[in-house]
Each structure stands twice: as structure tokens, then as C-alpha cells.
Amino acid sequence: MSAPAIVPAPASIETLEGIEFVLEPNISIAVDASQSLPVGEYLADLLRRPTGYPIPVASQARQASEARRARQARQGPNGATQGDPRAERSEASRGAISLVLSGSQEFGREGYRLEVARAGIRL
């Protein structure tokens, strides 16, 4: 398996067989802080052009609130969630790219951690 083409090149890569993330039309970008919003908009713009997807950008708090409202709308009269119980995994991050500013110096001034799973991407 060849290494993924990532710029800037990471210091190390750990790949797990069978783990991939596919951009779907419902993809969104969640940012953790208002100072991340311009970065989220920039990334969304880069991805909108080749995909044609709308790719909304919102704060993680707002996405979590919207997911909570959607979950409540699916609840029956006894409070039980209707539909597939496996769908209860973190709706706020499913199909999302999460941008998180940590303030940590663990990776140096320009360092980053990129985590890719089927459910989403965290950078």
C-alpha cells in the first residue's frame, strides 16, 4: 500500500487496513472555535469546487444542537428513538470534517494530527 499524498508531509503515518473516508454529498465541516471558522471556510471552498457539494461550515456546538433536535424529532411518545439504534453514534460528527485548535505545542508551530475514520475526519 502506498502512502497517501498529504501536504504538508506528516512526520509519521499509521495506516489501518480497511479504514477509509469517502466524501458524501452531506459532508460538513465543524469548527471548534470562532478563530477556526476562516480555516473551515477555506477548506470547504477547496472541496466544493471538485465535488459540487454545498459543504456547510458551522461550530461544533451548533452541529451538536442540530443533531439533538433531529434526534428528538425522531423520538416516539415514550421517548424511544425510532429507526436503527446504530444511528445513535455521534450525529454531530458523522460525515463531518472536524477542525480543532488545541493550542498544544506537542507538534511544534506548524504541526497537526490527522485522524481518518469511516465516520469522519478530525484535524
Solvent accessible surface area in square Angstrom, and as a share of the most:
residue,aa,sasa,rsa
1,M,174,0.78
2,S,100,0.64
3,A,77,0.60
4,P,66,0.41
5,A,111,0.86
6,I,48,0.24
7,V,142,0.82
8,P,86,0.54
9,A,86,0.66
10,P,40,0.25
11,A,119,0.92
12,S,96,0.62
13,I,76,0.39
14,E,147,0.66
15,T,70,0.41
16,L,112,0.56
17,E,150,0.67
18,G,45,0.43
19,I,69,0.35
20,E,109,0.49
21,F,35,0.14
22,V,88,0.51
23,L,53,0.26
24,E,88,0.40
25,P,81,0.51
26,N,114,0.59
27,I,2,0.01
28,S,17,0.11
29,I,0,0.00
30,A,2,0.02
31,V,2,0.01
32,D,54,0.28
33,A,29,0.23
34,S,95,0.61
35,Q,123,0.55
36,S,3,0.02
37,L,74,0.37
38,P,89,0.56
39,V,85,0.49
40,G,0,0.00
41,E,74,0.33
42,Y,141,0.54
43,L,40,0.20
44,A,0,0.00
45,D,55,0.29
46,L,75,0.38
47,L,36,0.18
48,R,71,0.26
49,R,170,0.62
50,P,106,0.67
51,T,42,0.25
52,G,66,0.63
53,Y,57,0.22
54,P,99,0.62
55,I,0,0.00
56,P,74,0.47
57,V,20,0.12
58,A,11,0.08
59,S,46,0.30
60,Q,55,0.24
61,A,78,0.60
62,R,141,0.52
63,Q,21,0.09
64,A,32,0.25
65,S,33,0.21
66,E,68,0.31
67,A,12,0.10
68,R,116,0.42
69,R,139,0.51
70,A,45,0.35
71,R,62,0.23
72,Q,104,0.46
73,A,88,0.68
74,R,78,0.28
75,Q,74,0.33
76,G,15,0.15
77,P,147,0.92
78,N,128,0.66
79,G,43,0.41
80,A,53,0.41
81,T,48,0.28
82,Q,108,0.48
83,G,65,0.63
84,D,63,0.33
85,P,109,0.68
86,R,189,0.69
87,A,38,0.29
88,E,66,0.30
89,R,127,0.46
90,S,69,0.45
91,E,33,0.15
92,A,29,0.22
93,S,44,0.28
94,R,82,0.30
95,G,15,0.15
96,A,2,0.01
97,I,9,0.04
98,S,11,0.07
99,L,9,0.04
100,V,40,0.23
101,L,101,0.50
102,S,88,0.57
103,G,71,0.68
104,S,54,0.35
105,Q,142,0.63
106,E,120,0.54
107,F,83,0.35
108,G,38,0.36
109,R,221,0.81
110,E,145,0.65
111,G,37,0.36
112,Y,66,0.25
113,R,126,0.46
114,L,67,0.34
115,E,81,0.36
116,V,65,0.38
117,A,49,0.38
118,R,160,0.58
119,A,38,0.29
120,G,12,0.12
121,I,32,0.16
122,R,119,0.43
123,L,73,0.37
